[in-house]
Amino acid sequence: MKYVYLGLRSLRLSGRYLGFVDVRIENIEDRWMKKVLVTGGAGYIGSHIVKALLEAGDEVVTFDNLSEGHRDAVVGGDLVQGDLSDGPLLQSLFSKYEFDAVMHFAANCRVGESVKDPEKYYKNNVCNLLNLLAVMRRHHVNRMIFSSTAAVYGNPVKVPIEELHPLQPINPYGFTKLAVENILRDYSRAYGLISVSLRYFNAAGADPMAQLGESHDPETHLIPRVLAVASGRLAEVEVFGTDYPTEDGTCIRDYIHVNDLALAHLAALKHLRGGGENLIVNLGNSRGYSVKEIIKCAERITQKKIRVVHSSRREGDPPVLVCDNSQARRQLHWQPKISSLDEIIQTSWKWEQNRRY
Ligand code: UDP
């Protein structure tokens, strides 16, 4: 917390001297410097968080190279199109705006692609992060919220997964995210950077107003693919593996609504602004659903029959990924609000029927 100290001032009433008062304006950061830089703010998760920040009264600057993000997904604040590899552009960005925190979403996030092209992932997810941190240091911006992932755990040895679970990624994507968590820890010790790393489980759902939603090209995620079949944009959806050691043989995942992720980011920002310490927490509902359960729920909500093809397992998919979210509840005073699968899929379905991009 910072203060502006205005010094001793005499206090008078109707010209009569009453004494001296010590005048200071408390917490000036909260009053005057609430500009948040959101890298990757035009993407699926980033765009929902930009909207939540604006609704909370923050000033937001989105920085996005629009390689995967959408201009139309940035519903307010300033949008600067650029790449985190562009040092001079970052310099001028930080000179122009006075940021009090950075939320970092700009990264590549396709597991399969990371296996085929690890260089792209290490460059974009790690080297570019180092560029960003260098500029933050130069401009004395020392708060960061980082979008991490359950992929840092690899194949779980114990479910539900707690934050102290062994960190053994099984693909380059997971390794890059873990590398960033480690960099943030080391920068904290050496340079005083304070960060919150949020390990997302399966982000799902859409803005309940359908102003924003998920739109990847290609779309690989289960729920949007299932709903694309329901709306006729796709002919069928593959179920990757029906021989997993789960009740119905399909993989179980912990789906968390994107607006609940947004609330956690606001809570993390409040934590950092309040002088809180480094945190690493899981974000999920602590409840898992199988691929078949997702399809059944989507059929009920859309009132459509969804054509399914059974395929072999997708490489690198653990059978069950469900988190223990008690740390996020405790440390961030956060709890999911759109936690039922029905509600999550309803918001995605509304988006699917009203897609703007
Ligand atoms: N999945 C599937 N068919 C699809 C896409 C995904 O069966 O077309 C399965 C996938 O194998 C995983 C689950 O659905 O078990 C969730 O996958 P998604 O790609 O949505 O998220 P991930 O868990 O990979 O982050």
Boltz pocket constraint, residues with backbone or C-beta under 6 A from the ligand:
constraints:
  - pocket:
      binder: B
      contacts: [[A, 201], [A, 202], [A, 220], [A, 221], [A, 222], [A, 223], [A, 225], [A, 237], [A, 238], [A, 239], [A, 240], [A, 241], [A, 251], [A, 252], [A, 253], [A, 291], [A, 314], [A, 317], [A, 318]]
      max_distance: 6.0
